[in-house]
Amino acid sequence: MRVGLLEDDLAIREMLLLVLEDEGCIVTAYPDAEGCLQALGITALEPVLPPIDFLIVDWRLNGDLSGTEVIRQIRTKPHLSSLPVILTTAATFDNIKELQDLHVTLLEKPFSVDEIAKLIENISHPIP
């Protein structure tokens, strides 16, 4: 499974990278929103096949874009509209409607390796 990881905190990004690789994932890490959006072809004129099977996005990112704004931009592209996304946050995220509208799964920090493994399993083998 190919995973995109948008996390601007280096320590958390490195920890998640190790955990995901231990789960058998091939991880592409993006340290900022702009790099992630560019890699996913958001700025391309023609649709590009995504280089990942799902994306993990931190809600609070440094810079101009939040994690939810990144997801909003991804969802505007037909070829990415069904890309599974996990939104991570250490803050309280109360806007359940926004999560539903963006079609994301919320993973609150701190989380365990078992929680990540279960989410990966659910994404790679969805229940019909």
C-alpha positions, 0 to 999 in steps of 0.5 A: 500500500502506498501512503502519502503523509502530510505532517510538518512536525519532523519528529511526528513525521519520522515516527509515523514513517517508521510505523507505516513502513513497519506495517508494510506501507511504502510512504511518501512524506510531504513536509508542507501542503504545497509539496503535497498538492503539487505531488498529487497533481492539484496544480497540473492541467491534466489529471495525474494518477495519484502516486498513493493509495491513501493520504494521512494529513495533519490538521494544523499545518505551518503556512497558509493552508490547514489540513482541511483546506488541503483535503478540500482542494484534493476533493475538487479533482475528480481523479482524487475525489474518492482517495481515502484520507485520514485527518490527524489532530492533537486538538479538539475537532468538533466539526463532524459535518465537515469531516463527513463532507470531506469524506475523511476519517479522524485520528486523534493524537496521541494514537497507538500503533494498533489504531494506525494498523487497524485504519490501514487494514480498513482502507486496504480491505474495506467492508462492503 
